[in-house]
Amino acid sequence: MRKNAQNTRKNEKNQLENFKSYLDQNFDSELLDKMARETGFVKRSSQIDAFNFLTCLMFNEQEQKDTSLLNMKLDFLEQHDCDISKVAIHKRFNTNAVEFMKAILSHHMAHKFEPDSELTTEFNSISIKDSSKFRIPEALSENYPSYKGIGKNQALMNLQYEYDISTGDWKRFDITKATRNDQEDSKTTLDNIKENDLLLRDLGYVTMTYLKGVIENNAYYVNRLPTPVNVYLKNEDKIKQLDWNIVEKKMRQRGVEQMELDVFLGKKQMLPTRLIIQTVPEKVYQERIRKVSKHAKSKGVQVSNEYKIKSRYNLFITNTSQEQLSAEEIEKVYRLRWQIELVFKTWKSHVKIHRTKKVKKERFECHLIAKITWILLNWKLFQIANFMIRSKNIENGCSIMKFFKQAVKFTSSLRTLVLNDGDVNNWINYYFKPLVPHLLIEQKRGKKTHCQIYSELLIC
């Protein structure tokens, strides 16, 4: 017991030292000036230097829709004793400023926390990826067009985000047009997949190109079966398409709720995969049929019998072995993917990234990237809080929603810490540690938390 307590204190100390190193590396004035010159944001001496510009945007406690040039002028004056005109500030928002902010975000993302050895898994990482869209001012529709049918002049922003749930580290973040869909993203980011990664992604990303890319990179996927993908069985030298009527009949005759088959996907590709078929409750089935029937009616088409049969089941595909993840475990592991939905909800509920107003494109992008960088800075603290909680009980964890609700409140003190190069340990002890015991995830009745699922199925 004493040894475990000593290890916990040692690991906690390492986490806090890592955070101090993170602050030192990412808010170093010389480094920021160098990045500003490399991106062309700073070409000569100016009242607005790289450090002032970054911290003014990052730690602005107002939503972008409420931030005016006057607000920024007063902020520069109050925080940096820098008296600069609104016109001068407006001019600083240009393409070079956007590139500077992108470089800053990349630098923040490059700083990784050492994973706790007690929380490692047999997979190199467990990557969850999804996208989130939100409407922005119509003036930006030329740069960020919406889908056809939503409105010709509507503007739509798309955020592509991927993180490793086993360490908490961010793997990728991109701001893209909404017209660049998830399928296209999955095809163009195959080089990011590393050996022994486990990838959990929404149906929108799953294409034959993506699945083939995962296999070729010696990685693993757990996904739902896309509706358009045909499934084939191989019996000796004969290949035939899976008959869903026979599947339903067999499951009814045997009285089973689950079946697993070794199948092939795509007639040309013939990718081998495990297909896990799990019966859903009648209530879920009826709701699926109601939704698809309504959609089909609006399009003037009929719902096929095959689709109706498949709607009775959750259909998962994976190239993991049964030793790595059993059929019963696949559905539980896939549930972890919903954590990213909670992340996006937090960004909108507490950080308000979707509340914007009409400004020029470069100013909009700088504000957005600065806010994402603020989220990432606080995400590092979230990782520490999560570690502190799990070191006492591995099945507990830090609530993302609770944490960021508090993070908004200590923004001012965190800004003071950064601006004055303050004592990180004092800040942690005074502002941060007292909050941690109150940030535990609350377990819903009859449902396991993602921490419990992760601990049960994936920790070595």
N, C-alpha and C positions, 0 to 999 in steps of 0.2 A: 504493500500500500504506500509506504514511504517513497519507494522507488518510483512508482507511478506519479505521485505528487511532484517529485523532483523533475521528472520528465516533462510533466505538464507545464511547470514553471519555466523550464528551459525552453520548451517549444513556444510558449507565450512570449518570452523575451526575444526569441528569434523573429517571431512575427512582427513585434513592435520595432525591432531594429530594421527589419525589412521595410516597414512603412516609413521610418525615418530616412532610410536610404532612398526610397521612392520620392519623397518630398525634395530631398537634396538634389537629386538628379534631374527632376522635372521642373523645378522652379529656380534653377541656377541662372542668374542674370547673364553670365558670359555665354552659357550654352544657348539660351534663348536668343541672344543677339546674333550668335553665329547662324542659327536656324533662320532668323529673320533676314539676314543678308543673303543666305543661300537661296531663299525663296523670292528674294527681291522686295520683300515687304519693307525693309530698311535699307536705304542706299546712302544716307548721310545722317548726321546728327539731327535729332528731332525731339520736340517736347514729349511726343508719344513714343516711348521706346517699347521693345518687345514685351518686357515684364509688365509694364503698366497696362498695355493693351490687353494682354492675356488675362490678367487678374481682374481688370475692369469688366470684361465680358463674362468670365467664369463665375465670379462671385456676386454678380448682380442678382439681387434677391427678387426683382420684379420679373414678371412674365414678359416675353418678347413683345407681346401686343401692347404692353403698358410702358415699354422703355422708349423714351424719346431721346433725341440728340441733346436736349437740355439736361435730361437725367444723367447722361454720360459726361457732359461737360462739368456738371457739379460733382460727379463722382471722381473725375480726374483731379479736380481742385481739392476736394476733401481728403482723398486718400494719398495723393502724390504731389500735392501743392503745385499742380500743373494747370495753368490758366490758358486754355486753348479754345478757339471759337468753334461753334457748331458746324460751320462750313468746313473747317479743317478736319474735324472728326469725320464728317460725311465723306470727304475725299479719301480718307484712309481706308475706307471699305472698297477694295478693288480686288481684282483677280489674284494679286500677290498676297493680299491679306488672307484670302481663302486658302491659298496653298500653304501659307504659314500655319494657319489653324489646323489644316489637315496633317501637317508634319508634326505638330504638337500632339495631336490625338494619337498618331502612330507611335510616337515616342512613349507616351503613357501606356499604350497597349503592350509595348515590348517588354515592360517591366513585369516579370512573373514572380509569384510567391512560390517558395519551395513547398511542395505538397507534404502534408503530414504523413509519415510512413504508416501510421495506424489506419489511415483512411484511403490507402491506395487500392486499386483494383487490378485484375489481370489484363485489362485493356489499357492501352497507352493513354487514351482519353475517352470520355463519353461526351460527344459533341452534340449539342442541340442547336438547331438552326431554324429560323423562321423570319418572316418579314411582317412589317406593320406599315399601314398606309394611313395618311390623314390629309384632309383638304387644307390647302394654303391659299393665300390671296390670288384672285383671278389674274392679276398683273403678271404672275409668274407662269402662266399657262403655256407660254412658248417654250420655256425651259423644262417645265414639269407638266406635260399634258396629262389629261385624264383619259380613262377608257372611253371608247365610243358608246354613246347612249347615256352617259352620266351628264353630259353637258359640254358643248363645244368649247366654251370659255372657262370651264372649271380647271383648276390646277390641283394636282395630286402628288404628294410626296411619298416616297417609298424608302423604308429603312431595312436593310438586310443585316441581320445580327446573328452571330454564332458564338456560343461560349461552352466551356468544358465544365460540366456539372460536378466532376470529380475533384477539381481544384478551384473552380470559380473563375479561372482566368478567361478573359475575352480572347477569342481566336480571330474574329473578323467583324468589321463594321463598315458598311458602305451606304452612302446616300445615292439613290438611283431614281430614275424615272419609274413611275408606276407601270408604264407600258413595257418595261423590261421585267417580264414575269419570273416566277420562281423556277419554272422549267429551264428557261434560258440561263438563269443564274447557276443552276445545278450543273449545266453543261460546261459553263465557262470557268468554273472554280474547282475543277477536278484536281488540279495540281496542289490544292491545299490539303488534300486527304493524305494522311500519313499512315504508315504501316501500323497495324494493330489498333487503329482507332475504331470506336463503336459509334455509328452515326444514327441519330434519331431525328427524322425529318417528317414534315407534313406531306400529305399526298401530292401537293402542288409541285414538289421538287423531284418526284419519282418518275424518271424516264428510263428507258432501256440503256441509254448512254450513261446515265448516272450510275445505275446498278452495275453495269460492266466496268465503269471506272473504279468503283469501290473494290470490286474483286481484283482488278489488275493492280491496285495499290496495296493488296494484301490487308485490306481493312474489312470491317463488318458493318452490316446494316440491319436495322429492325424497322420495318415499315408496314403500312397497310397496303393491301393489293390494289393497284389502280384499276378502275373499272374497264378501261379500254384494253388492258393487257390480257392476251389469251394465255391460258394455262394448259400445259400438255403433260401427259403421262407416257412413260416409256416401258413397254412390256416386251422383254427380249429385244428383237430388232424392230418392233412395231411402235410407231408413235401415233398417239391419238389425242384429240382435244378432250379436256376434262368435261364430263357431262354432269352439270350441276343437279340435274334431276336425280341421277344415280346417287350423288353425294347425299342429297336430302333424304332419299329413300333409305340408304344404309344407316344414316344416323338415327332416323326414326325407328327402324327395325331393331337396331342394337340398343336403343334407349340411351345414347350417349350425348353429352353436351359438348364434347370436344373430339376433334380428329386431326391427325397430322399426316401429311403426305409429302413424299419426295417428288417434286415436279420440275418442269422446265418452263421458263417464261419466254414468250416470243417465238414464233415459228422459225424465223431466220436466226436469231441469236441463240436460242435454246440454252438459256442461262439456268444452271441447276440451282434450286433453292428449296428451303423447307416452307411448306404452306401449313399454317395453323388455322384451323377452322373452329370457331367458338360460337355457340348459340347465344343469341341475345334475348333478354326478356321480351314477352309479347308486346308490352307497352312501348318498348324501344322500337321494335319492328313496325308497329302501327304508326308511330310518329315518323319514321323514315319513309314509309309508303305515302303518308299524307303529304309530306313535303315534296317528294319526287313527283307525285301525281299532279300536284298544283303547278309545279314547274313545267311538266310535260303538257298540261292543258294549255298553258300560256303560249307554248311553242306549237301547239296543234299536232302533237305526236302522242303515241301510246307508250306506256311503260312495258318493257318486254318481260316475258315470264322468267327469263334467266335473271334479270335484275331483281325481280321480286323475290326469287329464291335466295340470291346472294345477300339481300337485305336482312335476311333472318340471322346472319352471322357477322361476327367480327373476323375479318380475314387478314392475317399477318404473314408477311414473308420475311425470311432472314437467312443469311448464309453462315450464322453461327452454328456450332455443333451442339448436339443435345447435352454434351458434357459442360459446355460453356453456359448455355441457357436452355432449360427445359421448356416444353410447350407451355406449361403452367406459368413459367416465369416471364415468357415473352410479352404477354399482355401487360403485366405489372411494370416491366421495364419501359415499355412504350408509354406508359402513363407519365413517366418522368418528363416527357416532352412538353407536357402542359405547363411546366415551370416557366417556360419562355413566354407563354401567354400572360402569366402573372407579372413577369418583368415588364412587358409592354404596358400592361394595365397600370403598373406603378409609375412608369415614365409619364403617362398621361394624367393619372389621378393626382399625383403629388408633385411632379416636376413640371407639368403642364407644357410639354414640348410641342403639343399640337395647337396651342393658342398663339396665333400669329397675327400680324397686321401687315398692311401694304407698305413695303419698303423695297429698295432696289435689291436685286438678286444677291449681290455680294454681301450686303449687310445681313440679309436673311440667313445666308449660309454660315457666315461667321458666328452669328448668335446661336444658331442651331448646333454647330460643332463645339462651341464653347460650353453649351449646356450638356452635351453628351460627354465632354471631357470632365465636367463637374460631376456627372453621374459616375464616371469611371473612377475618379478620385475617391468618392464616397463608397464605391463598390469595394475598393481596397479595404476600407474600414469595415464594410459588411463582411468580407472574408474573415477578418480578424474576430469579429463578433461571433460569426458562425463557428469558428475554431474554438473559441472560449466556451461556447455552449456545448459543443459536441465533445470536448475534452472531458466534460463532467458526465455526459450521458450521450453515447454515440447515436442514439435513436432520436435525439432532439436536434433542433436547428434554429437558426435565426430567421424570423419572418421578414421577407423582403418588404412587404407593405408597411409593417410597423417600423422597420429600420429607416426607410426613406421619409416617412412622416416625421421622424425625429431629425433626420439629416437636414431637412429644410430649415429646421429651427436653429441648428448650430452652425449654419453657414457663416454668419458674421464672425463667430469666434474662430472658425477654421481659417477664414480670410486673414484675421489678425495674426494667427500663427504663421501663415505663409509670408505675409508682408513684413513681419518683424523678425523673421527667422527665430521664432520662439522655441521654448523648451517643449519638445514633443511629448516627453514623459509626463510633464505637468498637465499638458492639455488632455492627454489620454486619461490620466487619473481623475481629473476634475470634471471634464465634459463627457467623456466616452464610457469609461468603465461603469459608472453608476447606472447607465441606461441598459446595459447588456442583459441583466437578469429579467428585464421587463419586455424583451423582444422575442421571446420563444414562440415558435409556431404552435398555434392552437389546433389540436386534433379534432376533426369533425367526427361526430358519432358514427361508428360503424365503418369508418374509412381510415386507412393508414396514410400517414404523411409521406411525402417524397423521401424524407430522411430515413424513415423506417424501411421503405421499399429498397432504397439504395443500400442501407446497411445489411439487410437480410440477403440480398441477391448478388451484390457486386463487390463487397469488400473481401479481400483475400484473407 
